[in-house]
């Protein structure tokens, strides 16, 4: 059995340590913890100043999440709200709506696990199909993912399984997919939010997309 180079760091099982992989897993766990905290806060349908201060303190302590959605959005919003050290009534309502969006708890009747709405493109864009590249994520009331892709193709567009710099639209299914990494959003949404920094990909809901088909 070949020996590992002396400089190679090993994990608890004596295997080479994959720092990037471990960092990604740690990031996932921290995001899951954040979503759990958010669910706990918004469960009683209100948010107070002490809870907002706790969230800001947690996010400040976990600055490694500063570039990860939804931590980056939440941190900036709470920091701005508490700049004057007071969370007024209007800010309480706004913050509660933000927390509810992160957990995806804005369900329509009959759907217990709807997809989060927070990263959707605002203002809502005009949706076109000809020569446009689409990616779909989640589960859809309209039909299977393949059926949704066929709608796009029949209208002169293109459909791909993973968002890229060529993707024009990411459509989020109304029903949250059970295989998403986090409870309220998935890797495709996470990837699309990152792509938005370089390319104007539009993130829209199935409910909005259906209006144009």
Beta strands, then each sheet from edge to edge (+ up, - down):
strand 1: 133-137
strand 2: 158-160
strand 3: 169-172
strand 4: 202-205
sheet 1: 2+ 1+ 3+ 4+
end
